[in-house]
């Protein structure tokens, strides 16, 4: 994994956002796959991409942190998580840690969809784990809203969070521009759409702590 090259002024926000991000790894008959995820509740509820976990029932989760001196992400710890929700259409899934660390921090979702020219920040478990860029446009993919961001993303980025300038969860990275001859683009599902879909599941609602559920419902 390479060191990212980013302005030192961005380091405080990436240091804080790394603590909200996790590595998600499946170990099944489908093969060994790695992606990213974001914690949305201190009770251990995590959102990732469906295509990261596919048919897996249990996955391994490792927390992330930013190296103290270098622009590099390191994973630590190892936790088992059960897959409690799958949404193929939106390409998202929800995990629940069997044992949540007492110091687990959760991302606060943004209430509005990012707009063109907004600055966004991405963290993931890929070769370029830290990236920043600007919203190019907001369109639709498979009849769902999609935010297109001019930033690097690679295999391992899937399921990882994209944050706004206030450090709130703006979107979930699901796809990326893979042609090296073209400008890098991360394609993401807005957080508001993600929340609306996962809260349709009673199992997800029951897995959230009361404060988080109230906040996600706008209460």
C-alpha positions in Angstrom: 0.0 0.0 0.0 1.4 3.3 -1.1 1.6 6.5 1.0 -1.0 9.1 -0.1 0.2 12.6 -1.1 -2.1 15.1 0.4 -1.7 18.7 1.9 -0.7 18.7 5.5 -3.7 21.0 6.2 -6.0 18.0 5.5 -4.3 15.7 8.0 -6.6 16.6 11.0 -9.7 15.7 9.2 -8.3 12.4 7.8 -7.0 11.5 11.3 -10.5 11.9 12.7 -12.3 10.2 9.8 -10.0 7.1 9.8 -11.4 6.2 13.2 -14.9 5.9 11.6 -13.7 3.6 8.8 -13.1 -0.2 8.8 -11.7 -2.9 6.6 -14.2 -5.6 5.7 -12.9 -9.0 4.6 -14.9 -12.1 3.6 -13.4 -15.6 3.8 -15.8 -18.0 2.1 -16.0 -20.4 -0.8 -16.5 -17.4 -3.1 -12.9 -16.4 -2.3 -11.0 -14.0 -0.2 -12.3 -10.4 -0.8 -11.5 -7.2 0.9 -13.4 -3.9 0.9 -14.2 -1.1 3.3 -17.0 0.0 5.5 -18.2 2.8 7.8 -19.4 2.6 11.4 -22.9 4.2 11.8 -23.5 3.2 15.4 -21.3 2.8 18.4 -23.2 -0.4 19.1 -21.3 -1.9 16.2 -23.4 -1.4 13.1 -21.4 -1.0 9.9 -22.4 -0.2 6.3 -20.5 -1.7 3.4 -21.0 -2.6 -0.3 -23.1 -5.7 -1.0 -20.6 -6.9 -3.6 -17.9 -7.0 -1.0 -19.7 -9.6 1.1 -22.1 -11.2 -1.4 -23.3 -14.5 0.1 -21.2 -14.3 3.3 -23.0 -14.6 6.6 -20.0 -13.7 8.8 -17.1 -11.4 7.9 -13.9 -10.1 9.6 -13.7 -6.4 10.5 -10.6 -4.5 11.3 -10.5 -0.9 12.5 -8.3 1.7 10.7 -6.1 4.5 11.9 -3.8 7.0 10.2 -0.1 6.5 10.8 1.3 9.1 13.2 3.9 10.4 10.8 3.1 9.2 7.3 0.1 9.5 5.0 -0.7 5.8 5.3 -3.6 3.8 6.8 -3.1 0.8 9.1 -5.6 -1.8 10.2 -5.7 -3.1 13.8 -7.8 -5.5 15.9 -10.0 -8.2 14.5 -13.7 -8.6 15.1 -16.4 -10.9 13.7 -19.5 -9.4 12.3 -22.8 -10.9 11.1 -24.4 -9.7 7.9 -27.9 -8.5 8.9 -29.1 -6.8 5.7 -28.4 -7.1 2.0 -29.6 -4.8 -0.8 -28.5 -5.9 -4.2 -30.2 -3.1 -6.1 -28.5 -0.4 -4.1 -25.3 -2.5 -3.6 -25.2 -2.0 0.1 -25.1 -4.3 3.1 -25.2 -3.9 6.9 -23.0 -5.7 9.4 -23.3 -6.1 13.1 -20.2 -6.7 15.3 -20.7 -9.6 17.7 -18.7 -7.6 20.3 -18.4 -3.9 19.9 -15.3 -2.1 21.3 -16.2 0.4 24.1 -14.4 3.2 22.2 -16.0 2.7 18.9 -16.9 5.9 17.2 -19.7 6.3 14.6 -20.0 8.6 11.6 -22.7 11.2 11.5 -24.6 11.1 8.2 -25.1 14.3 6.2 -28.7 15.3 5.8 -28.3 16.7 2.3 -26.9 15.3 -1.0 -23.6 16.8 -2.0 -23.7 19.3 -4.8 -21.3 20.0 -7.7 -18.0 21.6 -6.6 -18.4 20.4 -3.0 -15.1 19.1 -1.5 -15.2 15.5 -0.3 -12.8 13.1 1.4 -12.5 9.3 0.9 -10.9 6.5 3.1 -10.6 2.9 2.0 -8.5 -0.3 2.1 -7.0 0.1 -1.4 -3.6 1.0 -2.8 -4.4 4.7 -2.5 -6.4 4.7 0.8 -6.8 8.4 1.2 -8.2 10.8 -1.4 -9.8 14.1 -1.7 -11.7 15.7 -4.6 -14.7 17.6 -5.7 -18.2 16.6 -6.8 -18.4 16.6 -10.6 -22.1 16.0 -10.8 -25.1 14.2 -9.2 -26.9 11.8 -11.5 -28.6 8.4 -11.4 -27.4 4.8 -11.7 -29.8 1.9 -11.8 -32.6 4.4 -11.0 -30.9 5.5 -7.8 -29.1 8.8 -7.1 -25.4 8.7 -7.6 -22.7 11.2 -6.7 -19.7 11.3 -9.0 -16.5 12.6 -7.5 -13.2 13.5 -9.1 -11.0 11.4 -6.8 -8.9 8.2 -6.9 -10.6 4.9 -6.0 -9.4 1.4 -6.6 -10.3 -2.3 -5.7 -10.7 -2.2 -1.9 -12.5 1.2 -2.0 -15.9 -0.4 -2.3 -18.1 0.2 0.7 -15.9 2.8 2.1 -17.1 6.2 3.3 -16.9 9.5 1.5 -17.1 12.5 3.9 -18.0 16.2 3.5 -15.9 19.1 4.6 -17.7 19.0 8.0 -16.7 15.4 8.6 -20.2 14.1 8.0 -20.9 10.9 6.0 -21.9 12.2 2.6 -21.9 8.9 0.5 -20.7 5.3 0.2 -18.2 4.5 -2.5 -19.5 1.7 -4.7 -17.8 2.0 -8.1 -14.9 3.8 -9.7 -13.4 4.7 -13.1 -11.0 1.8 -13.7 -9.4 3.0 -17.0 -6.0 4.6 -16.1 -6.1 6.6 -19.3 -9.2 8.5 -18.0 -9.5 10.9 -15.1 -10.2 9.2 -11.7 -13.8 9.1 -10.7 -15.5 7.6 -7.6 -19.2 6.8 -8.0 -21.1 6.8 -4.7 -24.5 6.3 -3.2 -25.7 9.4 -1.2 -25.9 8.8 2.6 -29.5 9.9 2.7 -30.5 7.2 0.2 -28.5 4.6 2.1 -30.2 5.4 5.3 -33.7 5.4 3.9 -33.1 1.9 2.5 -31.4 0.2 5.4 -34.0 1.5 7.9 -36.7 -0.5 6.0 -35.2 -3.5 7.8 -36.5 -4.3 11.2 -33.3 -6.2 12.0 -31.2 -3.1 11.3 -33.5 -0.9 13.3 -33.4 -3.3 16.3 -29.5 -3.4 16.1 -29.2 0.4 16.4 -28.9 2.1 19.8 -31.8 4.4 20.6 -29.8 7.6 20.1 -28.5 6.6 16.7 -31.9 5.4 15.5 -33.6 8.6 16.6 -30.9 10.7 14.8 -31.2 8.7 11.6 -35.0 9.1 11.7 -34.5 12.8 12.2 -36.1 12.9 15.6 
